[in-house]
Amino acid sequence: MSPSRAKRRELELDDAELARVREAVRRAEQRTAGEIVTYVVGACDDYPEATWRAAVIGGLVGLLAAAGAHDLIGAWGGPLSLWAALPATGGAALAAALARVPAIRRSLVSPEDLDRRVGARAEAAFLEEEVFATRGRSGILLFLALFEHRAIVLGDAGINRAVEPERWKTIVEGLVSGIREGRAVDALVHAVEACGRLLEEHGVELEPGDVDELSNVPRVRDE
């Protein structure tokens, strides 16, 4: 089972939840020229290396346990080489199965790898949804990666000129807390509202003839 499949249930937002996020985006965009795109992904990668790492660890544990039993209590007489393969293989298989559990699988991937793959997926989403395609370069992507417990805010050139990157830190922290606590939708709504307030504070104001250039509907993907 891939991490994205493990998160599929969490991705099944109902109509009411989708409407809450869409309405929050609409309200925020009524007060500012920012064009907010919300994007939720189950997992940014399948992380196959996690399965192999688990299998290696499990195999070693099984082998060491068998060797210990052989040396200490004389269990399973005969040469170690004849029967050690079974505990090692069983340990590897069990650990590989446990690696399907999201929390365990996540622990088998380095934080640096998680950050790198989430960053790459967020950049791909920015291009995929054409967040750059606004006349004032005022698009903003709020990106949530559920499996990885990560969130990223990416602003287009017009936003980055007005808002320093570090000002998004509090919004990102709120999104990450929401993912970890199982309330991603609530966190996303609050993040959209906070984003609108921040843009107002930094003078990203509505211009005459302003139109809604990017859809307010949340984008939800398995991977």
C-alpha positions in Angstrom: 0.0 0.0 0.0 1.4 3.4 -1.0 1.3 6.4 1.4 -1.1 8.0 -1.0 -3.5 5.1 -0.7 -3.1 5.2 3.0 -4.2 8.8 3.0 -7.1 8.3 0.5 -9.8 8.5 3.2 -8.5 11.7 4.5 -8.6 13.2 1.0 -12.3 12.4 0.6 -13.5 15.9 1.5 -17.2 16.2 1.5 -19.2 19.0 -0.2 -19.5 21.0 3.0 -15.7 20.9 3.6 -14.9 21.9 0.0 -17.5 24.7 0.3 -15.9 26.0 3.5 -12.5 26.3 1.8 -13.9 27.8 -1.4 -15.9 30.4 0.6 -12.8 31.3 2.7 -10.9 31.9 -0.5 -13.7 34.0 -2.0 -13.9 36.2 1.1 -10.1 36.7 1.3 -10.0 37.7 -2.4 -12.7 40.3 -1.9 -10.3 42.3 0.2 -7.1 41.9 -1.7 -5.7 41.4 -5.2 -4.1 38.1 -4.2 -5.3 35.0 -6.1 -5.2 32.1 -3.6 -5.0 28.5 -4.8 -5.4 25.7 -2.2 -3.8 22.4 -3.0 -4.0 19.2 -0.9 -2.0 16.1 -1.8 -2.1 12.7 0.0 1.6 12.0 -0.5 4.3 13.5 -2.7 6.0 10.2 -3.3 5.7 6.5 -2.6 9.1 6.4 -0.9 10.0 2.9 -1.9 13.3 3.2 0.0 11.3 3.1 3.2 10.2 -0.5 2.5 13.8 -1.6 1.7 15.1 0.1 4.9 12.4 -1.6 7.0 13.2 -5.0 5.4 16.9 -4.6 6.1 16.3 -3.6 9.7 13.8 -6.4 10.2 16.1 -9.0 8.6 19.0 -8.0 10.9 16.8 -8.0 14.0 15.5 -11.5 13.1 19.0 -12.8 12.4 20.4 -11.4 15.6 17.5 -12.8 17.7 18.0 -16.2 16.1 21.8 -16.1 16.7 21.2 -15.0 20.3 18.8 -17.9 20.9 21.2 -20.3 19.3 24.2 -19.2 21.4 22.4 -18.7 24.8 19.9 -21.5 25.0 21.0 -23.9 22.3 17.6 -23.6 20.5 17.4 -25.3 17.1 20.4 -27.5 17.1 22.7 -27.6 14.0 24.7 -25.1 12.1 23.5 -21.5 12.4 23.8 -21.1 8.6 21.1 -23.8 8.0 18.3 -22.2 9.9 19.2 -18.5 10.3 17.7 -17.6 7.0 14.1 -18.3 8.2 14.1 -15.7 11.1 15.9 -13.2 8.9 13.4 -13.6 6.1 10.5 -13.5 8.4 11.8 -10.4 10.2 12.3 -8.6 6.8 8.8 -9.5 5.6 7.2 -8.4 8.9 9.1 -5.1 8.9 8.2 -4.4 5.3 4.5 -4.9 6.1 4.7 -2.6 9.1 6.3 0.0 6.8 2.9 0.4 5.2 1.8 2.2 8.3 2.1 6.0 7.6 3.8 6.9 10.8 6.4 4.1 10.5 7.0 4.8 6.8 7.5 8.5 7.5 10.1 7.7 10.2 12.1 5.7 7.6 12.6 8.7 5.4 15.0 11.5 6.4 13.5 14.9 7.1 15.7 16.3 4.3 14.2 13.9 1.8 10.7 14.7 2.9 11.4 18.4 2.6 13.0 18.0 -0.9 10.2 16.0 -2.4 7.5 18.1 -0.9 9.2 21.2 -2.3 9.5 19.7 -5.7 5.8 18.6 -5.7 4.7 22.1 -4.6 6.7 23.7 -7.4 5.1 21.3 -9.8 1.6 22.2 -8.5 2.4 25.9 -8.9 3.1 25.3 -12.6 0.3 22.7 -13.0 -2.3 25.1 -11.7 -0.8 28.1 -13.5 -0.6 30.1 -10.3 1.7 32.5 -12.3 -1.1 33.3 -14.8 -2.5 36.5 -13.3 -2.1 40.0 -14.7 -0.5 41.3 -11.5 1.6 38.1 -10.8 -0.4 38.0 -7.5 -1.0 34.2 -7.3 -0.4 32.3 -4.0 -0.3 28.6 -3.6 -1.2 27.1 -0.2 0.2 23.5 -0.5 -0.5 20.7 2.1 1.2 17.3 2.0 -0.7 15.0 4.3 1.6 12.0 4.5 4.7 14.1 5.0 3.1 16.5 7.5 4.4 19.4 5.5 3.0 22.6 4.2 4.4 25.3 1.8 3.3 28.7 0.8 4.5 29.8 -2.7 3.9 33.3 -3.9 4.3 34.7 -7.4 6.5 37.6 -8.2 4.0 40.3 -7.3 3.3 38.8 -3.9 7.0 38.2 -3.1 7.7 41.9 -3.8 5.2 42.9 -1.1 5.5 40.1 1.5 8.8 38.9 2.9 9.1 35.0 2.8 9.5 34.8 6.6 6.0 36.3 7.1 4.5 33.0 5.9 6.1 31.1 8.7 3.1 31.3 11.2 0.7 30.3 8.5 2.8 27.3 7.6 3.1 26.2 11.2 -0.7 26.4 11.6 -1.2 24.2 8.5 1.3 21.6 9.8 -0.3 21.5 13.2 -3.7 21.0 11.6 -2.4 18.1 9.5 -0.8 16.4 12.5 -4.0 16.8 14.6 -6.3 15.5 11.8 -8.0 18.8 11.2 -6.5 19.8 7.9 -9.6 21.4 6.6 -10.0 23.7 9.6 -6.3 24.6 9.3 -6.6 25.4 5.6 -9.6 27.7 6.2 -7.7 29.5 8.9 -4.6 29.8 6.7 -6.7 31.3 3.9 -8.1 33.9 6.2 -4.7 34.7 7.7 -3.3 35.0 4.1 -6.0 37.5 3.3 -5.2 39.6 6.4 -1.4 39.5 5.7 -1.9 40.7 2.1 -4.1 43.5 3.3 -1.4 44.6 5.8 1.2 44.6 3.1 -0.9 46.7 0.7 -1.8 44.1 -1.9 -5.0 45.9 -2.6 -7.7 45.4 -5.1 -7.3 47.3 -8.4 -10.1 48.8 -10.5 -11.6 46.1 -12.7 -10.2 43.3 -10.7 -11.6 39.9 -11.6 -11.3 36.4 -10.1 -8.6 34.9 -12.4 -8.0 31.5 -10.6 -10.6 29.1 -9.4 -11.5 29.1 -5.8 -12.2 25.4 -5.7 -9.6 23.4 -3.6 -7.4 21.1 -5.6 -7.3 17.6 -4.0 -4.9 14.9 -5.3 -3.8 11.5 -4.1 -0.2 12.2 -5.2 
